[in-house]
Amino acid sequence: MLQRHGCTTVDIYDISAYDYELPEELIAQYPVEPRDRSRLLVVDRKTGNLEHRVFYEIPDYLKAGDVLVLNDTKVIPARFLGRKNQNGGKAEVLLVKPLDDGFSCWEALVRPGKRLNAGDSVIIDSETSILILDRLDQGMRKVQIIGNDSPYNVIAKKGKVPLPPYVSENDKALKSYQTVYARVDGSVAAPTAGFHFTESLLKRLASAGIELVYITLHVGPGTFRPVKVKNIKEHAMHREDYHISSSAADSINRAKYEGRRIIAVGTTVVRCLESAAVDKDIISPGKGSTELFIFPGYEFKVIDGLITNFHLPKSTLLMLVSAMAGYDLTMKAYREAVKERYRFYSFGDAMLII
């Protein structure tokens, strides 16, 4: 699809349309403290106006009756560092999705991928190893945790929090890579739009009549997987599991029926709710999985607004934001954010699209 962008014509299905220049020093390595003191760029879809605010001022843009939907998934220490077999080179395993109820077998990413095959082991220490069982689709492996302790305890005691690749490992980042409302174990990456909320801000919102609704979508490595095709419509998303309780679905459906706004906290909430919309704007409760790829041209069924961070160039997350705000307005907002020295990516500042 061709679209006018300034004095040029842009093909918004071409991956190059989602590139932008970002000075490296704007990539945040840890969050501000308190979390709700991050900056907030407010994007008005109707007028095209941009406003510079602070995140704790977000109640100014919400009203009684709005439904704020948050993802309560919790990041697990899913990263394991070790060596291939007994005396081999360095190796790494990132657990992605459990394949049994005992947390013994997992779908995982391994590194180096070309050198770890079925029958190889990643030795973590004298008591623990991870056995490669089989190759799966999209570069994944089926692996099994081997050790003297239960697999659940092995993960809790010996796994590491898998920080994003653009964040240098530091104590402040490791301690902060979780939302204050995280409660359901299962993600390998945090729903970072939620980082800006504090307990006190959530209480303020509830007191103002904002309805807080929680869903669960376990974030997989696909959130960092680059788009490698020129035509973005050919990109395949990695599948992620979600759960929407009956009470959450009822709250959202009631609000849609009454004409109240649904504001998603993060792109994971958008993908979850849009995937669960079975009949126009009616949300179906229960467990499911989504491979939904949202890019410009997508017609939203449920979401009326979005709180999100500033995302990587050429990423599926930037494409989703462009679908919500419009391509031109999104790129205008990103240019403004760079100009005004906003902090980018997981620990960076926030954007509200209304």
N, C-alpha and C positions, 0 to 999 in steps of 0.2 A: 504494500500500500504506500503510495507516494503522498507526502505531506509537505506543505510549505513550512520552512523553518528559517525565519529571517528572510534573507535574500536568496536562499538556496532551497532546493527540493530534496527532501530526505525520504528514503525508503525505510519506514519504521519496522519492517520485517528483516532488515539487514542488521547483523550484529554490530557493525561499525556505528550505527546510529546511537548506540548506548555507551559509547566511549566518552570519557571526559578526562581532563587533566587534573590531578590531585597532588599537591605537594605532600611529600612523605611525612613531613612534620605534623600534618593535620590528622594523621591516623592515631586515634586515641589508644593508649596502652593500658589505661585504667580509668575507672569512672570518677567523676567529680564527687565530692562529699559535702553536704548530704546529696544523695542521688537526685533529689528533685530540684537541685540548683543548676542542673544542666540547662543549656539554652534550648529554646523552642522556636522553630520557624513555622508560622501558621500560614497555610496555603488555602486561599478561598477559591474554590473551583468556579463559582459563579462570576466573580468580579476579576479574578486573576491577580488579586492583591496579595502581597506578602507582608507579614508582620513579624517583627523580632521581639520575642518575649522570653520569659524564664519558665521552666516546666511547671513549677508550683502554681503558676498563674493559669493553668489549663482549665480550672473550673469556670473561668470567665467565658469559655467557648462552649461549655456544656450546659444543659438545662434539665430541670426536674423532669423525670420520665425517660431521659436518654438511657440506653442500655450500653454499658461498657463491658465488652467481652474480653476476658483475659485467659491466657494459656497457663495452667498451673503445673505443667510438666517440670520435672526436676532433673538436672544434669547428673549423670552417674559418672564415677571415676572409671571410664571405659578404656583408657589408653594404657597399654602395657609395653614396656621397653625391655628388651632382652637380647639374646643371641640365637642365631640359627643353629639348631641341633647342639651338640656339646661344645664344639670349639669353633663354631662359625662366626661370621661377621654380625654386626649389629642388625637387629630386626625389631619390628614394631607391629603391634596388633591393636586395632581399634574395634571394639565390640559395638555392633550396631543394633542388632535385634535378636532377642532370645528365641530359640527354636524349640524349647521344651519348658515345662513348668518348673523344673529344678534349676534353671539357669546354667546348665552344664554346656549345652550346645548353642552356638551363636552364629548368626550371619555377621561377617566381619570384613574389614579392610585390612590388608597386610602390606608391609613394606620391608624389603623390596619385593614388589609383586611378581617379578619375573623369576625370582630365585626361590620362592616359597611355594612348594607343591604338595600335593597329597602325600602324607607320610612324614613330612618334615615337622619339626617341633620348634617353637620359640621358647627357649629356656629363660624363665624369669628369675629364678633363684634355685637353691638346692631342693626346695620343697614344691615348686610350682612350675608348670610348663603349659603351653597351649599347643595342642596338636592340630595340624591342618588336615581336615578330612576330605574336602572336595572343593572343586571350583564351581562357582555359581555365576549367574548373569551379572553384567555391568561391573566386572572386575572384583566381585565379592568372593569370599571364601566361606565354607562351612568349617567351623573350628570347635574344639572341645577343650574345656578347662580341666586340667589334670593337677591334682594336689592333695595334700593331707587334710585340708579343711574343705568345708562346703563351698561350692562355686560362688554363692552369694557373699560369703565372708572373704573369699579370695579377692573378689572385686572391691569390696569395701575397704580391705586392708592394704591391698597391693596395687590397685589401679590408680591412675592419675587423671585429674580433670583434663579433658581434651580442649585446651584453649585454641581459638582460631589461629590459622597459620600466620596471620599478619600481626599477632600480639606476641611480643617477647615475654617469655615466662618470667613472672615476678610474683612475689607473695601477695601483693595488693590485688593483682588481677585474679589469682587463684581463689582468694577469699571472696571476691566480689562477683564471680561468674555464676550467679544464681539470682532469680527474682526473690523478693521478700515473701511472696506467696507461693513459691514452689513447694509441691507436696507429693507428686506422683512420680516415682523413679522411672526413668526410661529414655531420656534424651542424651545425645552426644554433643549437642550444641544448645545453647540457651535461647529462649525467645526474647531477644535482647531489647525489644521495644518496652518490655516490662521493667527493665533495669531502672527506669526513671521514677518509679513509684516507691514511696515510703509508706510505712504503716499509717503515719499521721495524715498523709495526703489521701490515702484510700478512705480513711475515716471522714475526712472533710467532704469527699465526694459523696459518700453514702448519706451524710447528714444533709447534703444539699438536694437529696432526692434522686441522685444518679443510681441506677440499679446496677450492681456489680454481679456479673455472671461468669462462672468459670467453666471452661471446657479443657480437655486434655488432648494435645497432639504431640507425640514424641518426635522431636526434631532429629533428622538423620544427617548424614554427611552431604547429602544433595544440596544443602544450603550453601556449601562452599564449592560445589562442583561447577567448573567453568562450562560455558556454552561453547562447544567446539565446531558448530556448524555455522555457515554464513547466513543461511535462512533460519531465523529463530523458530519458525513453525516446525522445523524438523527435529528440535531438541526434545529429548525424553527425560522427564523428571524421575527422580528416585522415589519409590513408594514410601509413605509415612503413615503410621497407624494413629487413629484418634478415637476418642470416646466422648460422647455427648450424653449427659444424664437426662432423664425425663424432665426433671425440674428446670434444667438449663434450656432445653428445647421449648418447654412450655413458656418460659419467660420471654424468649426471643420471639416465638410465634405470636404471643399475646401482644407484644410491642409492635410487631409488624402489622397486625390486624388493627391496632389502635392508631397507627400512623406515627409511632414514636421512632426515633433514630436508633440505629444499631451502629456503634462505634467499635471497630476492631482494634485491639491492642496488639499490633504486630501482623506480619504477613502470614504467620502460621495460623492465626485465627481466621484470617480471610479465606485461606485455602480449605480449612476445616469446614467452616460454615457454608461456603459456596459448594463444596462437594456434598454436603449433607442436605442441600436443598432439593427435595425430590419433586415438588410441585410448585413451580414458580418460587415463592418466598417462604414456603413451609419447610421448617427444619425437621428432619427425622432423627429421633434419639437413637442411642446405641453405639456399638463399636463399628468401625469401618476403616478403610484405608484410602488414601488419595494419591494420585499421580497428576493432579490438576495443574496445568501450566497456564498461568494467567498473563496475558500480554495485551497490548492495545487492540481494541476491537471486541474485547470480552464484555458481555453485558452482565453486570452484577445483579444478583437476585436478592441478596440479603443485606449486604454491607452498605451503609450510608456515609461512613467516614472512617478514617484510618490514622492511628498513631504509629509511627515507624521511625527507624533510624535512617542514616544516610548510608547507602549501600555501594558495593564495589562496582566499578565500571563493567559493563557487559554482563552483569549478573541477572539471573531470573528475578531477583528481588526488585531490582531497578525497573525491570519490565512490568512487574505487577504494579508498582507505584505509578508508572506511566499509564497503565490501563485505568487506574483510579482517578488520577489528577489530569490526565491528558498528556501527551508526549511533550508538546511545546511548554506547557506550564511546569512540568516536572524538570525539564532541562534548564528552564529559567530559574527555578528554585535552587537547583544544584549549583549553577553559576553564582548565584547570590550567596549561597552558603560558603563556597570557596573564597569568594571576595571578602566576606565578613569573618573569615577564619573560624568557622564552625569546626567542631571536632567530629571526625567521621568514624563509621563502622560500629562494631559491637559496643564499645565503651564510649561512643561519641554522643553527640547531641541528638535532639529529636525533631521530628516534623509532624505537624497535625494537619491532615487534609480534611476539610469540611465543605 
